Amino acid sequence: MENETMSAKMIHDLNQPLNSIKMISGGILYMLNQGKSLPEEEVARCMKEISAQADRIAAMLVDLRK
């Protein structure tokens, strides 16, 4: 794969989980700034999803080192 194409794919692949993390955390912050609370189950679900997306990024970075 050409370097430019490979770089574009890598950027795209990394942006997807980063965007997910940003959207989830932004949603939580929005609710908190509105003075609303989230059920513990919802917070736990969001944190698990953030963790899964961070793991996804970490796995991509490990693959890049190979």
All heavy atoms as a GROMACS GRO file, in nm:
protein
  510
    1MET      N    1   0.085  -0.118   0.000
    1MET     CA    2   0.000   0.000   0.000
    1MET      C    3   0.090   0.124   0.000
    1MET      O    4   0.187   0.131   0.073
    1MET     CB    5  -0.090  -0.003   0.124
    1MET     CG    6  -0.201   0.098   0.120
    1MET     SD    7  -0.309   0.096   0.266
    1MET     CE    8  -0.391  -0.061   0.250
    2GLU      N    9   0.057   0.219  -0.079
    2GLU     CA   10   0.133   0.343  -0.088
    2GLU      C   11   0.130   0.415   0.047
    2GLU      O   12   0.030   0.413   0.119
    2GLU     CB   13   0.070   0.430  -0.196
    2GLU     CG   14   0.150   0.552  -0.228
    2GLU     CD   15   0.083   0.632  -0.338
    2GLU    OE1   16   0.046   0.571  -0.441
    2GLU    OE2   17   0.069   0.753  -0.321
    3ASN      N   18   0.242   0.480   0.083
    3ASN     CA   19   0.253   0.548   0.213
    3ASN      C   20   0.142   0.649   0.237
    3ASN      O   21   0.087   0.656   0.347
    3ASN     CB   22   0.389   0.615   0.227
    3ASN     CG   23   0.497   0.520   0.270
    3ASN    OD1   24   0.470   0.409   0.313
    3ASN    ND2   25   0.620   0.563   0.258
    4GLU      N   26   0.110   0.728   0.137
    4GLU     CA   27   0.006   0.830   0.152
    4GLU      C   28  -0.130   0.766   0.180
    4GLU      O   29  -0.204   0.810   0.267
    4GLU     CB   30   0.000   0.916   0.026
    4GLU     CG   31  -0.079   1.042   0.042
    4GLU     CD   32  -0.067   1.130  -0.080
    4GLU    OE1   33   0.047   1.166  -0.117
    4GLU    OE2   34  -0.172   1.161  -0.138
    5THR      N   35  -0.161   0.659   0.109
    5THR     CA   36  -0.286   0.587   0.128
    5THR      C   37  -0.288   0.522   0.265
    5THR      O   38  -0.390   0.524   0.335
    5THR     CB   39  -0.306   0.481   0.018
    5THR    OG1   40  -0.300   0.546  -0.109
    5THR    CG2   41  -0.437   0.409   0.033
    6MET      N   42  -0.174   0.463   0.303
    6MET     CA   43  -0.165   0.397   0.433
    6MET      C   44  -0.183   0.499   0.546
    6MET      O   45  -0.253   0.473   0.643
    6MET     CB   46  -0.030   0.328   0.446
    6MET     CG   47  -0.030   0.214   0.545
    6MET     SD   48   0.109   0.106   0.515
    6MET     CE   49   0.221   0.168   0.636
    7SER      N   50  -0.124   0.617   0.532
    7SER     CA   51  -0.138   0.722   0.633
    7SER      C   52  -0.283   0.768   0.644
    7SER      O   53  -0.333   0.786   0.755
    7SER     CB   54  -0.049   0.841   0.598
    7SER     OG   55   0.086   0.807   0.609
    8ALA      N   56  -0.349   0.785   0.532
    8ALA     CA   57  -0.489   0.828   0.533
    8ALA      C   58  -0.576   0.724   0.601
    8ALA      O   59  -0.664   0.759   0.681
    8ALA     CB   60  -0.537   0.854   0.391
    9LYS      N   61  -0.551   0.597   0.574
    9LYS     CA   62  -0.629   0.490   0.637
    9LYS      C   63  -0.603   0.486   0.788
    9LYS      O   64  -0.695   0.474   0.867
    9LYS     CB   65  -0.595   0.354   0.576
    9LYS     CG   66  -0.673   0.240   0.638
    9LYS     CD   67  -0.634   0.107   0.581
    9LYS     CE   68  -0.704  -0.012   0.638
    9LYS     NZ   69  -0.773   0.000   0.763
   10MET      N   70  -0.477   0.501   0.828
   10MET     CA   71  -0.442   0.500   0.969
   10MET      C   72  -0.510   0.616   1.042
   10MET      O   73  -0.567   0.598   1.149
   10MET     CB   74  -0.290   0.510   0.984
   10MET     CG   75  -0.243   0.505   1.127
   10MET     SD   76  -0.063   0.512   1.149
   10MET     CE   77   0.000   0.573   0.997
   11ILE      N   78  -0.507   0.734   0.982
   11ILE     CA   79  -0.571   0.850   1.042
   11ILE      C   80  -0.720   0.826   1.057
   11ILE      O   81  -0.780   0.852   1.162
   11ILE     CB   82  -0.541   0.977   0.961
   11ILE    CG1   83  -0.394   1.016   0.978
   11ILE    CG2   84  -0.633   1.092   1.002
   11ILE    CD1   85  -0.346   1.120   0.880
   12HIS      N   86  -0.781   0.774   0.954
   12HIS     CA   87  -0.925   0.744   0.957
   12HIS      C   88  -0.954   0.642   1.066
   12HIS      O   89  -1.048   0.660   1.145
   12HIS     CB   90  -0.971   0.693   0.821
   12HIS     CG   91  -1.114   0.654   0.818
   12HIS    ND1   92  -1.157   0.525   0.838
   12HIS    CD2   93  -1.226   0.728   0.800
   12HIS    CE1   94  -1.288   0.521   0.831
   12HIS    NE2   95  -1.332   0.643   0.809
   13ASP      N   96  -0.877   0.535   1.071
   13ASP     CA   97  -0.900   0.428   1.169
   13ASP      C   98  -0.883   0.477   1.312
   13ASP      O   99  -0.955   0.434   1.402
   13ASP     CB  100  -0.807   0.310   1.143
   13ASP     CG  101  -0.843   0.232   1.018
   13ASP    OD1  102  -0.952   0.257   0.960
   13ASP    OD2  103  -0.762   0.148   0.975
   14LEU      N  104  -0.789   0.565   1.336
   14LEU     CA  105  -0.767   0.619   1.470
   14LEU      C  106  -0.872   0.724   1.507
   14LEU      O  107  -0.912   0.734   1.624
   14LEU     CB  108  -0.627   0.680   1.482
   14LEU     CG  109  -0.512   0.580   1.484
   14LEU    CD1  110  -0.378   0.652   1.472
   14LEU    CD2  111  -0.515   0.494   1.608
   15ASN      N  112  -0.919   0.798   1.409
   15ASN     CA  113  -1.020   0.901   1.437
   15ASN      C  114  -1.154   0.843   1.480
   15ASN      O  115  -1.225   0.906   1.558
   15ASN     CB  116  -1.039   0.993   1.316
   15ASN     CG  117  -0.944   1.109   1.318
   15ASN    OD1  118  -0.907   1.159   1.424
   15ASN    ND2  119  -0.904   1.154   1.201
   16GLN      N  120  -1.189   0.726   1.431
   16GLN     CA  121  -1.318   0.668   1.466
   16GLN      C  122  -1.330   0.644   1.618
   16GLN      O  123  -1.427   0.691   1.679
   16GLN     CB  124  -1.344   0.540   1.388
   16GLN     CG  125  -1.378   0.569   1.243
   16GLN     CD  126  -1.414   0.444   1.167
   16GLN    OE1  127  -1.349   0.341   1.180
   16GLN    NE2  128  -1.518   0.454   1.088
   17PRO      N  129  -1.238   0.572   1.681
   17PRO     CA  130  -1.253   0.553   1.826
   17PRO      C  131  -1.233   0.683   1.904
   17PRO      O  132  -1.298   0.704   2.007
   17PRO     CB  133  -1.147   0.448   1.862
   17PRO     CG  134  -1.053   0.443   1.747
   17PRO     CD  135  -1.129   0.490   1.627
   18LEU      N  136  -1.147   0.772   1.855
   18LEU     CA  137  -1.129   0.900   1.924
   18LEU      C  138  -1.259   0.981   1.921
   18LEU      O  139  -1.297   1.043   2.020
   18LEU     CB  140  -1.016   0.980   1.860
   18LEU     CG  141  -0.875   0.929   1.890
   18LEU    CD1  142  -0.773   1.005   1.805
   18LEU    CD2  143  -0.843   0.943   2.038
   19ASN      N  144  -1.327   0.980   1.808
   19ASN     CA  145  -1.455   1.050   1.797
   19ASN      C  146  -1.558   0.989   1.892
   19ASN      O  147  -1.635   1.061   1.955
   19ASN     CB  148  -1.505   1.048   1.653
   19ASN     CG  149  -1.626   1.136   1.635
   19ASN    OD1  150  -1.625   1.252   1.672
   19ASN    ND2  151  -1.732   1.079   1.580
   20SER      N  152  -1.559   0.858   1.901
   20SER     CA  153  -1.652   0.790   1.992
   20SER      C  154  -1.626   0.833   2.136
   20SER      O  155  -1.719   0.865   2.211
   20SER     CB  156  -1.637   0.638   1.977
   20SER     OG  157  -1.726   0.572   2.063
   21ILE      N  158  -1.498   0.835   2.176
   21ILE     CA  159  -1.462   0.879   2.311
   21ILE      C  160  -1.508   1.022   2.334
   21ILE      O  161  -1.566   1.055   2.438
   21ILE     CB  162  -1.310   0.864   2.334
   21ILE    CG1  163  -1.272   0.716   2.340
   21ILE    CG2  164  -1.267   0.937   2.461
   21ILE    CD1  165  -1.122   0.690   2.334
   22LYS      N  166  -1.483   1.109   2.238
   22LYS     CA  167  -1.522   1.250   2.250
   22LYS      C  168  -1.673   1.264   2.263
   22LYS      O  169  -1.721   1.342   2.346
   22LYS     CB  170  -1.471   1.328   2.130
   22LYS     CG  171  -1.500   1.477   2.138
   22LYS     CD  172  -1.427   1.552   2.030
   22LYS     CE  173  -1.457   1.699   2.030
   22LYS     NZ  174  -1.424   1.770   2.151
   23MET      N  175  -1.748   1.192   2.183
   23MET     CA  176  -1.894   1.202   2.187
   23MET      C  177  -1.951   1.150   2.320
   23MET      O  178  -2.039   1.213   2.378
   23MET     CB  179  -1.956   1.124   2.070
   23MET     CG  180  -1.922   1.180   1.934
   23MET     SD  181  -1.976   1.351   1.910
   23MET     CE  182  -2.152   1.327   1.905
   24ILE      N  183  -1.899   1.038   2.367
   24ILE     CA  184  -1.948   0.981   2.493
   24ILE      C  185  -1.916   1.074   2.609
   24ILE      O  186  -2.004   1.108   2.690
   24ILE     CB  187  -1.888   0.841   2.518
   24ILE    CG1  188  -1.940   0.742   2.413
   24ILE    CG2  189  -1.923   0.792   2.658
   24ILE    CD1  190  -1.864   0.612   2.408
   25SER      N  191  -1.790   1.117   2.619
   25SER     CA  192  -1.752   1.203   2.730
   25SER      C  193  -1.822   1.339   2.719
   25SER      O  194  -1.864   1.396   2.821
   25SER     CB  195  -1.600   1.219   2.738
   25SER     OG  196  -1.549   1.276   2.620
   26GLY      N  197  -1.837   1.390   2.598
   26GLY     CA  198  -1.908   1.516   2.578
   26GLY      C  199  -2.053   1.507   2.622
   26GLY      O  200  -2.108   1.602   2.680
   27GLY      N  201  -2.116   1.394   2.595
   27GLY     CA  202  -2.255   1.374   2.638
   27GLY      C  203  -2.268   1.373   2.789
   27GLY      O  204  -2.360   1.432   2.845
   28ILE      N  205  -2.173   1.307   2.855
   28ILE     CA  206  -2.175   1.304   3.001
   28ILE      C  207  -2.154   1.445   3.057
   28ILE      O  208  -2.227   1.489   3.147
   28ILE     CB  209  -2.068   1.207   3.055
   28ILE    CG1  210  -2.105   1.063   3.020
   28ILE    CG2  211  -2.051   1.223   3.207
   28ILE    CD1  212  -1.994   0.963   3.047
   29LEU      N  213  -2.055   1.516   3.003
   29LEU     CA  214  -2.029   1.653   3.050
   29LEU      C  215  -2.149   1.745   3.026
   29LEU      O  216  -2.181   1.829   3.110
   29LEU     CB  217  -1.904   1.709   2.981
   29LEU     CG  218  -1.772   1.648   3.027
   29LEU    CD1  219  -1.659   1.698   2.939
   29LEU    CD2  220  -1.746   1.682   3.173
   30TYR      N  221  -2.213   1.731   2.912
   30TYR     CA  222  -2.331   1.811   2.883
   30TYR      C  223  -2.439   1.790   2.989
   30TYR      O  224  -2.496   1.886   3.041
   30TYR     CB  225  -2.385   1.778   2.743
   30TYR     CG  226  -2.512   1.852   2.712
   30TYR    CD1  227  -2.507   1.986   2.670
   30TYR    CD2  228  -2.636   1.792   2.724
   30TYR    CE1  229  -2.624   2.056   2.642
   30TYR    CE2  230  -2.753   1.861   2.696
   30TYR     CZ  231  -2.746   1.992   2.656
   30TYR     OH  232  -2.862   2.061   2.628
   31MET      N  233  -2.466   1.664   3.019
   31MET     CA  234  -2.568   1.632   3.120
   31MET      C  235  -2.530   1.692   3.255
   31MET      O  236  -2.614   1.752   3.322
   31MET     CB  237  -2.585   1.480   3.131
   31MET     CG  238  -2.640   1.414   3.007
   31MET     SD  239  -2.810   1.458   2.971
   31MET     CE  240  -2.895   1.364   3.096
   32LEU      N  241  -2.404   1.676   3.293
   32LEU     CA  242  -2.360   1.729   3.422
   32LEU      C  243  -2.370   1.882   3.425
   32LEU      O  244  -2.411   1.940   3.526
   32LEU     CB  245  -2.217   1.684   3.452
   32LEU     CG  246  -2.198   1.534   3.477
   32LEU    CD1  247  -2.051   1.502   3.491
   32LEU    CD2  248  -2.278   1.489   3.599
   33ASN      N  249  -2.334   1.947   3.316
   33ASN     CA  250  -2.342   2.093   3.308
   33ASN      C  251  -2.486   2.143   3.311
   33ASN      O  252  -2.512   2.257   3.348
   33ASN     CB  253  -2.272   2.146   3.182
   33ASN     CG  254  -2.122   2.137   3.194
   33ASN    OD1  255  -2.066   2.140   3.303
   33ASN    ND2  256  -2.055   2.127   3.080
   34GLN      N  257  -2.579   2.059   3.272
   34GLN     CA  258  -2.722   2.092   3.278
   34GLN      C  259  -2.780   2.066   3.416
   34GLN      O  260  -2.898   2.086   3.439
   34GLN     CB  261  -2.799   2.012   3.173
   34GLN     CG  262  -2.760   2.040   3.030
   34GLN     CD  263  -2.789   2.183   2.990
   34GLN    OE1  264  -2.897   2.234   3.013
   34GLN    NE2  265  -2.692   2.250   2.931
   35GLY      N  266  -2.695   2.017   3.507
   35GLY     CA  267  -2.741   1.987   3.642
   35GLY      C  268  -2.815   1.855   3.653
   35GLY      O  269  -2.882   1.828   3.752
   36LYS      N  270  -2.804   1.774   3.551
   36LYS     CA  271  -2.872   1.644   3.550
   36LYS      C  272  -2.775   1.536   3.596
   36LYS      O  273  -2.654   1.550   3.583
   36LYS     CB  274  -2.924   1.612   3.410
   36LYS     CG  275  -3.024   1.714   3.361
   36LYS     CD  276  -3.069   1.685   3.221
   36LYS     CE  277  -3.165   1.794   3.176
   36LYS     NZ  278  -3.203   1.779   3.037
   37SER      N  279  -2.830   1.431   3.648
   37SER     CA  280  -2.746   1.318   3.687
   37SER      C  281  -2.777   1.200   3.596
   37SER      O  282  -2.883   1.191   3.536
   37SER     CB  283  -2.770   1.280   3.833
   37SER     OG  284  -2.904   1.238   3.852
   38LEU      N  285  -2.681   1.112   3.587
   38LEU     CA  286  -2.698   0.991   3.508
   38LEU      C  287  -2.705   0.872   3.603
   38LEU      O  288  -2.632   0.868   3.702
   38LEU     CB  289  -2.579   0.972   3.414
   38LEU     CG  290  -2.566   1.072   3.301
   38LEU    CD1  291  -2.428   1.061   3.237
   38LEU    CD2  292  -2.672   1.046   3.197
   39PRO      N  293  -2.787   0.775   3.570
   39PRO     CA  294  -2.790   0.654   3.652
   39PRO      C  295  -2.652   0.586   3.650
   39PRO      O  296  -2.580   0.593   3.550
   39PRO     CB  297  -2.894   0.564   3.583
   39PRO     CG  298  -2.972   0.655   3.494
   39PRO     CD  299  -2.882   0.770   3.460
   40GLU      N  300  -2.616   0.526   3.761
   40GLU     CA  301  -2.486   0.459   3.770
   40GLU      C  302  -2.465   0.358   3.659
   40GLU      O  303  -2.354   0.345   3.607
   40GLU     CB  304  -2.472   0.389   3.906
   40GLU     CG  305  -2.443   0.483   4.019
   40GLU     CD  306  -2.416   0.410   4.149
   40GLU    OE1  307  -2.357   0.300   4.147
   40GLU    OE2  308  -2.455   0.466   4.253
   41GLU      N  309  -2.571   0.290   3.620
   41GLU     CA  310  -2.560   0.190   3.513
   41GLU      C  311  -2.520   0.255   3.382
   41GLU      O  312  -2.443   0.201   3.304
   41GLU     CB  313  -2.692   0.113   3.495
   41GLU     CG  314  -2.738   0.036   3.616
   41GLU     CD  315  -2.813   0.124   3.717
   41GLU    OE1  316  -2.865   0.231   3.681
   41GLU    OE2  317  -2.816   0.083   3.835
   42GLU      N  318  -2.574   0.374   3.356
   42GLU     CA  319  -2.542   0.446   3.232
   42GLU      C  320  -2.398   0.496   3.234
   42GLU      O  321  -2.326   0.488   3.135
   42GLU     CB  322  -2.639   0.564   3.212
   42GLU     CG  323  -2.616   0.643   3.088
   42GLU     CD  324  -2.644   0.567   2.959
   42GLU    OE1  325  -2.702   0.457   2.961
   42GLU    OE2  326  -2.607   0.619   2.852
   43VAL      N  327  -2.355   0.548   3.350
   43VAL     CA  328  -2.216   0.592   3.363
   43VAL      C  329  -2.122   0.473   3.342
   43VAL      O  330  -2.022   0.483   3.270
   43VAL     CB  331  -2.191   0.659   3.500
   43VAL    CG1  332  -2.043   0.689   3.520
   43VAL    CG2  333  -2.274   0.786   3.513
   44ALA      N  334  -2.154   0.359   3.403
   44ALA     CA  335  -2.072   0.239   3.389
   44ALA      C  336  -2.066   0.195   3.243
   44ALA      O  337  -1.959   0.160   3.192
   44ALA     CB  338  -2.125   0.127   3.477
   45ARG      N  339  -2.180   0.200   3.174
   45ARG     CA  340  -2.183   0.160   3.032
   45ARG      C  341  -2.095   0.254   2.950
   45ARG      O  342  -2.017   0.209   2.865
   45ARG     CB  343  -2.327   0.163   2.979
   45ARG     CG  344  -2.339   0.112   2.836
   45ARG     CD  345  -2.476   0.142   2.776
   45ARG     NE  346  -2.500   0.284   2.756
   45ARG     CZ  347  -2.444   0.359   2.660
   45ARG    NH1  348  -2.357   0.306   2.576
   45ARG    NH2  349  -2.473   0.487   2.648
   46CYS      N  350  -2.106   0.383   2.977
   46CYS     CA  351  -2.024   0.481   2.903
   46CYS      C  352  -1.876   0.459   2.930
   46CYS      O  353  -1.794   0.465   2.837
   46CYS     CB  354  -2.065   0.623   2.943
   46CYS     SG  355  -2.226   0.675   2.881
   47MET      N  356  -1.840   0.435   3.055
   47MET     CA  357  -1.699   0.414   3.089
   47MET      C  358  -1.645   0.287   3.023
   47MET      O  359  -1.531   0.284   2.977
   47MET     CB  360  -1.681   0.409   3.241
   47MET     CG  361  -1.718   0.540   3.311
   47MET     SD  362  -1.639   0.687   3.242
   47MET     CE  363  -1.470   0.655   3.279
   48LYS      N  364  -1.727   0.183   3.018
   48LYS     CA  365  -1.684   0.060   2.950
   48LYS      C  366  -1.661   0.085   2.802
   48LYS      O  367  -1.565   0.034   2.744
   48LYS     CB  368  -1.789  -0.050   2.969
   48LYS     CG  369  -1.789  -0.111   3.107
   48LYS     CD  370  -1.897  -0.216   3.119
   48LYS     CE  371  -1.908  -0.265   3.262
   48LYS     NZ  372  -2.019  -0.360   3.279
   49GLU      N  373  -1.747   0.165   2.740
   49GLU     CA  374  -1.732   0.194   2.597
   49GLU      C  375  -1.607   0.279   2.572
   49GLU      O  376  -1.534   0.255   2.477
   49GLU     CB  377  -1.857   0.265   2.543
   49GLU     CG  378  -1.853   0.294   2.395
   49GLU     CD  379  -1.838   0.170   2.308
   49GLU    OE1  380  -1.881   0.060   2.348
   49GLU    OE2  381  -1.782   0.182   2.198
   50ILE      N  382  -1.584   0.377   2.659
   50ILE     CA  383  -1.462   0.459   2.647
   50ILE      C  384  -1.339   0.370   2.660
   50ILE      O  385  -1.244   0.381   2.582
   50ILE     CB  386  -1.462   0.573   2.750
   50ILE    CG1  387  -1.566   0.678   2.711
   50ILE    CG2  388  -1.323   0.635   2.763
   50ILE    CD1  389  -1.591   0.784   2.816
   51SER      N  390  -1.341   0.280   2.758
   51SER     CA  391  -1.228   0.189   2.778
   51SER      C  392  -1.207   0.099   2.656
   51SER      O  393  -1.094   0.078   2.612
   51SER     CB  394  -1.252   0.104   2.903
   51SER     OG  395  -1.145   0.016   2.924
   52ALA      N  396  -1.316   0.049   2.599
   52ALA     CA  397  -1.306  -0.038   2.481
   52ALA      C  398  -1.248   0.039   2.362
   52ALA      O  399  -1.165  -0.015   2.287
   52ALA     CB  400  -1.444  -0.094   2.445
   53GLN      N  401  -1.288   0.165   2.346
   53GLN     CA  402  -1.235   0.245   2.236
   53GLN      C  403  -1.087   0.277   2.257
   53GLN      O  404  -1.008   0.277   2.161
   53GLN     CB  405  -1.317   0.373   2.219
   53GLN     CG  406  -1.460   0.351   2.176
   53GLN     CD  407  -1.473   0.279   2.043
   53GLN    OE1  408  -1.391   0.294   1.953
   53GLN    NE2  409  -1.576   0.198   2.030
   54ALA      N  410  -1.048   0.302   2.382
   54ALA     CA  411  -0.906   0.326   2.412
   54ALA      C  412  -0.825   0.199   2.383
   54ALA      O  413  -0.714   0.206   2.329
   54ALA     CB  414  -0.888   0.369   2.557
   55ASP      N  415  -0.880   0.083   2.417
   55ASP     CA  416  -0.812  -0.044   2.386
   55ASP      C  417  -0.798  -0.062   2.235
   55ASP      O  418  -0.695  -0.112   2.187
   55ASP     CB  419  -0.891  -0.163   2.444
   55ASP     CG  420  -0.881  -0.174   2.594
   55ASP    OD1  421  -0.791  -0.111   2.654
   55ASP    OD2  422  -0.964  -0.246   2.653
   56ARG      N  423  -0.899  -0.021   2.162
   56ARG     CA  424  -0.895  -0.030   2.015
   56ARG      C  425  -0.780   0.054   1.959
   56ARG      O  426  -0.705   0.011   1.872
   56ARG     CB  427  -1.029   0.016   1.960
   56ARG     CG  428  -1.045   0.002   1.813
   56ARG     CD  429  -1.186   0.038   1.773
   56ARG     NE  430  -1.193   0.054   1.628
   56ARG     CZ  431  -1.287   0.119   1.566
   56ARG    NH1  432  -1.386   0.174   1.632
   56ARG    NH2  433  -1.286   0.129   1.434
   57ILE      N  434  -0.765   0.176   2.011
   57ILE     CA  435  -0.656   0.263   1.968
   57ILE      C  436  -0.522   0.202   2.004
   57ILE      O  437  -0.430   0.199   1.922
   57ILE     CB  438  -0.670   0.404   2.031
   57ILE    CG1  439  -0.793   0.475   1.975
   57ILE    CG2  440  -0.543   0.487   2.006
   57ILE    CD1  441  -0.830   0.601   2.052
   58ALA      N  442  -0.511   0.150   2.126
   58ALA     CA  443  -0.385   0.090   2.171
   58ALA      C  444  -0.347  -0.028   2.081
   58ALA      O  445  -0.230  -0.043   2.045
   58ALA     CB  446  -0.397   0.045   2.316
   59ALA      N  447  -0.444  -0.110   2.043
   59ALA     CA  448  -0.417  -0.224   1.956
   59ALA      C  449  -0.369  -0.179   1.819
   59ALA      O  450  -0.276  -0.238   1.761
   59ALA     CB  451  -0.542  -0.310   1.942
   60MET      N  452  -0.427  -0.070   1.768
   60MET     CA  453  -0.381  -0.018   1.638
   60MET      C  454  -0.238   0.030   1.648
   60MET      O  455  -0.158   0.008   1.555
   60MET     CB  456  -0.471   0.098   1.594
   60MET     CG  457  -0.606   0.055   1.544
   60MET     SD  458  -0.695   0.202   1.485
   60MET     CE  459  -0.853   0.174   1.561
   61LEU      N  460  -0.204   0.096   1.757
   61LEU     CA  461  -0.068   0.146   1.774
   61LEU      C  462   0.032   0.032   1.786
   61LEU      O  463   0.143   0.039   1.733
   61LEU     CB  464  -0.060   0.240   1.894
   61LEU     CG  465  -0.138   0.370   1.878
   61LEU    CD1  466  -0.136   0.449   2.008
   61LEU    CD2  467  -0.084   0.453   1.763
   62VAL      N  468  -0.006  -0.076   1.854
   62VAL     CA  469   0.081  -0.194   1.864
   62VAL      C  470   0.104  -0.252   1.725
   62VAL      O  471   0.218  -0.286   1.689
   62VAL     CB  472   0.019  -0.300   1.958
   62VAL    CG1  473   0.089  -0.434   1.945
   62VAL    CG2  474   0.024  -0.251   2.104
   63ASP      N  475  -0.002  -0.260   1.645
   63ASP     CA  476   0.011  -0.311   1.508
   63ASP      C  477   0.105  -0.225   1.424
   63ASP      O  478   0.178  -0.276   1.340
   63ASP     CB  479  -0.125  -0.320   1.440
   63ASP     CG  480  -0.209  -0.436   1.490
   63ASP    OD1  481  -0.153  -0.527   1.556
   63ASP    OD2  482  -0.330  -0.436   1.465
   64LEU      N  483   0.102  -0.094   1.447
   64LEU     CA  484   0.191  -0.004   1.371
   64LEU      C  485   0.338  -0.027   1.402
   64LEU      O  486   0.424  -0.006   1.318
   64LEU     CB  487   0.156   0.141   1.402
   64LEU     CG  488   0.027   0.192   1.343
   64LEU    CD1  489   0.000   0.334   1.393
   64LEU    CD2  490   0.033   0.192   1.191
   65ARG      N  491   0.367  -0.072   1.522
   65ARG     CA  492   0.504  -0.094   1.563
   65ARG      C  493   0.565  -0.219   1.502
   65ARG      O  494   0.685  -0.238   1.504
   65ARG     CB  495   0.514  -0.101   1.716
   65ARG     CG  496   0.487   0.030   1.783
   65ARG     CD  497   0.507   0.020   1.931
   65ARG     NE  498   0.449   0.136   1.994
   65ARG     CZ  499   0.382   0.135   2.107
   65ARG    NH1  500   0.363   0.022   2.171
   65ARG    NH2  501   0.335   0.245   2.157
   66LYS      N  502   0.480  -0.306   1.452
   66LYS     CA  503   0.528  -0.433   1.395
   66LYS      C  504   0.595  -0.413   1.263
   66LYS      O  505   0.575  -0.328   1.188
   66LYS     CB  506   0.412  -0.531   1.380
   66LYS     CG  507   0.356  -0.576   1.513
   66LYS     CD  508   0.243  -0.672   1.490
   66LYS     CE  509   0.184  -0.716   1.622
   66LYS     NZ  510   0.073  -0.803   1.608
   0.00000   0.00000   0.00000
